[in-house]
Amino acid sequence: MDSVTDTAAAPLQVGIFWDADCIASTATLVVDVLRTMNTLAAMRGPAAPPLAWTWLCLPHDGAAAPPPLPASAVPSAGPPDVLVHPGTMAASGPHLQEICLRQARHAAALLRAHAARGAPLAAFFNGTALLAECGLLQSREVALPWAFAPSVLRMAGQGVQWRRERPWHCDGGLWSTASLAHTLPAWLDLLAGTQVAELARAAASVLDFDAPRQLTATASVQTPTGEPTPAGALERARRWLQEHRHEPYSLAETARAAATSPRTLLRWFAQVHGQTPLDYLHGLRVAQAQVLLQTTYLTVEAVAQQCGYSDVGSFRRIFARLAGATPGAYRQRFRLRTSRRQWTGMPQ
């Protein structure tokens, strides 16, 4: 699929397992990410929603309705393109296994057929236990929550490798997480490998933490108290670059702000940050340019000037090197606002 707004393409179908014991917050987050991506697609032009989802309700004596979320587009008659298990509210390892035994009676056939096709599958938190019960973790690497890891490994048997050092992990078509907090980055990473990759990357820039963009926020947001924080020479240099990123670069001025020599600053900055102060400055400027290209109607020339570049040609080259696309192409892919024609109600 070449474009996320291709009206001829069928929507990506996501099936989300649900019963009374599933973790509602994870299921809700999964759907809210899909809703955000559909909203971004709608802002870019008239087209059918590129994502659809459905609840795969597992029969249970204490059956509970899925979270009351807006319905997706009507799912297709075929199998889902992506399956998600949001994890289980289990009191103990034995309780988790009991739940998985019940769920496997209804979900095993679908899961095995899905895995046989090599289709993407997300098992968040202890949702990997159901895969273990269905025999789908053999020769797999997975991230596991420490509290349930022994139970999942026991259910999986030999051949599964617990990636203890990873908060979330992707092994082939399987995404797993060790904590609820890492559901978002793992889910966005999965979607970035599908036909809606560009929308997933655009949504990630808004929904996931991005340090450079945080640094390019307005000064009033960065320092609500207005009180300076004591810092060493490198931190003073970094803050100088941040605060003066719109001005012409001067190594001498940056070193003076850090109370050190230019040569010493270059050496220590490279050792700590892995780049020169100028490269760091370019990163800050490009991060700010990305935000402006996504959220404003400013021309590329105006964006360049606001980000400290007097030569738009230099800006284009530096932006393409760091962002992997020209400013115009980046705006087309990742814009987070509707076109001005749509906003004013004018025909496209």
N, C-alpha and C positions, 0 to 999 in steps of 0.2 A: 504494500500500500504506500503510494508516494505522498499522499496528503491526508491529514487528519480530518479534512472537511470534504472528503470524497463521498458524495451522496450515493454513489453506486455500490460502495462497500457495505457489507453486512456489519452490524454492530458487534463488537467483542462481547460475548456472552459470559457472564460470571455467575457461577452457582455457589451459594453460601449455605453450608450446613447449619441447621438450627434445631435445637430442642430445648426443653426447660433447663437443662444443665449447661448450656453454652454460655460463654462470656459475652454479655450483651454489649459492653463497651467496645470490644474488638470488632464485633459484627457491625456496630454503628459506624466506627471509624472507616472500615472497609467501604461501606456504602457512601459515606460522606466524601471520600476521595473520588469515587466514581461520579458522584453528583457534581463535585467541583470541576472535574474534567469535562463533563457534559456542558456545564455553564460556560467554561472557557471556549469550547467549540461553538456554542451558540453566539457568543460575542464576536466571533470571527466571521460569521456569515450564516445565511440560512442553509441548513443541512439537517439531515436526520441525526438524532443523538448517536454518537459513535460507540457508546457503551450501554449495555443493558444488564440487568441482574435479576436473579430470582432466588427465593428462599427454598432450600432443599430440606423440608421439614421431616425430621425423623420421628416416627411414631413413639409415643411414650405415655405411660399411665398418667403422669403429671404434666401432660402436654400444655405448653404455653405458646401464645402467639408470638411471632417474631417482633422485634422492635418496631414501633409505629413510625416507619419512614416512608417518604414518598415512593410510589411504585416506579419501576423502571419501564422502559419500552417493553412491549409484549415480547417475551423471550421466544426464540425459534423452537421448532419442534425437535431439532437435533440436540446432541449432548452439549454441555457447556464447554466453552473454550478454556476456561480457567475454573478450578475448584478451590474453595477456601474453607478451612475449618478454623473457627475463631478461638478454639481452646475451650476448656471445660472447668466449671466451678466444682472442683473435687476437694473433699476434706482430707484425703490421704491417698497413698499409693493404691491400696486395695480398692478404695472407693473409685478411683480413676479407672482401674481395670474393669470394675463392675460396669461402669458407664460405657466403656469402650466395647465390651462384649455385647451390650444391648445395641449400641449404635452400629456395630459391624454387621449385625443381622440384616440391616436395611441399606447400609452404605457400601459394603465390601465390593459388590459386583460393579457398581459405578466407579469406585476408586481404582479398582484393578484395571478396568477397561480404559480409564483415563490415563493411568500410568503407562499402559501398554502402547498408547498412541504417542507417548512422550510429551503430552500436553502439560502446561504449567500447573503447579499445585502448591498452595500455601498452607502450611500447618503451623499456626501461631501458638506460642507458649507451649502448653502441654497437649496441643492438638496432634502432635506427632505420635501420641500414644495410640490413636485410632489407626494410624498407618502401620504402627508396629503390630497391632492386633491383626491387621489385614495382610501381614507379611510383605510390606512394601518398603522396609528400611534396610533390607539386606544389601550389603556393599555400598551403603550410603554414609555420607558425612552430614551430621546435623548439629545445630545449636539446640541446647536443652536447658530448661530451668532447673537449677540445682536441686530444688526441693522434690522434683518429680523425675529427675534423671535416672535414679536407680530403677524405678518402676518401668520406665520406658525401655531402658536397656534390657531389663529382664524379659519384658514382653517381646522385644525384637529378636532376642537370641544373638547368635554369633554374627559377625560381619558388619556391624554398624560402628561407626567411629564418632564419638562425642567430641565436638570441637569446643572444648571448655573455654578457650580464650576468645570466642566470638560471641558478640551480643545477638547477631543474626548471621545466617549463612545460606548460601545458594549452592546446591550440588545438582548440576544438570537442571532438571525441571522442578526441583523441590526447594522451596524456601521455608526456613524454619527460624524461630526466634527463641532466645533464652529469657526474654522478659516482655511484659506488655508494652513497656516504653519504646521498644524497637519495632513495633508493628508497622508504624508509618514508613520509616526508611526501607524496610524489607518489602512492603507492599508496593511502594513507588518503584523500587528496583525491578520487581517482577513485571510491572506494567511497562517499564521502559524497554523491555525485551519483546513487546508485542506490537501489533499494528497501530497502536495508539501511543507509540513511544514519544513523539514530540509533545503531545498533550501531557504525558506523564512528567516529562522534564519541566514543562512550564508550571505544572501544579507543584512540583517539588520545590521550585524556587520560591513559592509562596508558603507552602505548608511545612517544609522541613527547615531546620536551622541552617543558616548560611552565614558564616563568620564575616566574610568580606562585605556582604550587604548590611550586616548589623553595624559594621564600622563606618559605612557611608550614610548612616541615618543622620537626621538633623542634629545639630549640637544640643538643642533643647531636650531631645530624647536621650542622647548619650550621657549628658551630665545634668540630671534634673536638679541636683543640689547646687550646681555651679562651683563646687569646691574641688580644687585640684588634689590629686592623689600622689603622694611621694613616689618617685620612680627612679630607676637607675638610668644610665646614659642611653642604653638601647631603647628603653621604653620612652624616654624623652624624645629620642629621634623618631621613633614610630609615631608618637602623638604629634610631633611637629609635621611630619609628612601628612598625617590624617587631617590636621587642622588647616594646612596650607596646600592641600592637593590641587586647588584651582590655580595656584600661582606657578610661575616658571620654576623648574627644579634647580636647586643650587646645593651641591654637596657641601660647600663651605658653610652656607647658612644652616643646613641641617646639623653639621658637626658642631657649630657654635651653639645651637639650641641644646645639643646633648652634652655640652661642656667637655668636648674631646677633640682630637685632631681628625681631619678627614681620613687619613690613612688608617688610624686606629678604628674609626667607625666602620670603614669598609671591611676591615678584617673581621671584626666581631659581629657585624651585622650578617655577613656571609656565613659565619660559623653557627650562629643561633637561628637565623631565619632561612638559610640556604639560598639566599639571593642578595643582590645589591639593593641599596636603598632606592635606586631608580626603578628597578624591576618591581619592588614592593609598591612604589608609588603608581606605576602603571597598573598593577593589579587592583589597587583601590579605585583608580579612575575608571577602569573598564567595568568594575562591579557597579559603580554609580551609573555608567552609561547603559548597562544592561537594564537597570531599574527604569531609567528614563525612556529607553526604547520600548519597554514592555508596557509602561503605564501612562505615557504622555503622547501628545501629537507633535512634539517638537521635531523639526527637521534634523537630519543627521548632522548638518553643519552647526545647528544650535546646540545639539547634544555635545558635540566636540568642544565647543567653546565653554559650556557649563562645566565640563569635566577637566578643563585646564589645557586644552590643545588649541593653539592658534592656527595650526596647519591641519586642515581636515584630511589631507592625504596621509599624513603621519598617523592621525587618529585611526583611519580605516585600516592601515597596515597593522598597527599594534592591536587593535580590537580583533582583527581576523586571526592574528597569531595566538592570542590568549583565549578567545571565545570559540575559535574553530569555525567561524562564519563571518561574513561581512556584516556591518551594522544593519543594512537593509534586509538581508536574509534572516538575520537573528530576529529582527522585529516581526517579520512575517511569520516565523515559526512560533515565537514565544510571547506574542503580545497578550496583555492581560486586560485590555479594554476593547470595547466594541469600536467599530469604525465610526468616524465622525458622521458619515451618511446615515448609518443605522441610528445613531444617537439622536440625530435631528429629525428622524422619521423620513428622510429622503430615500427614494428608490436606489437600489444598488446599481 
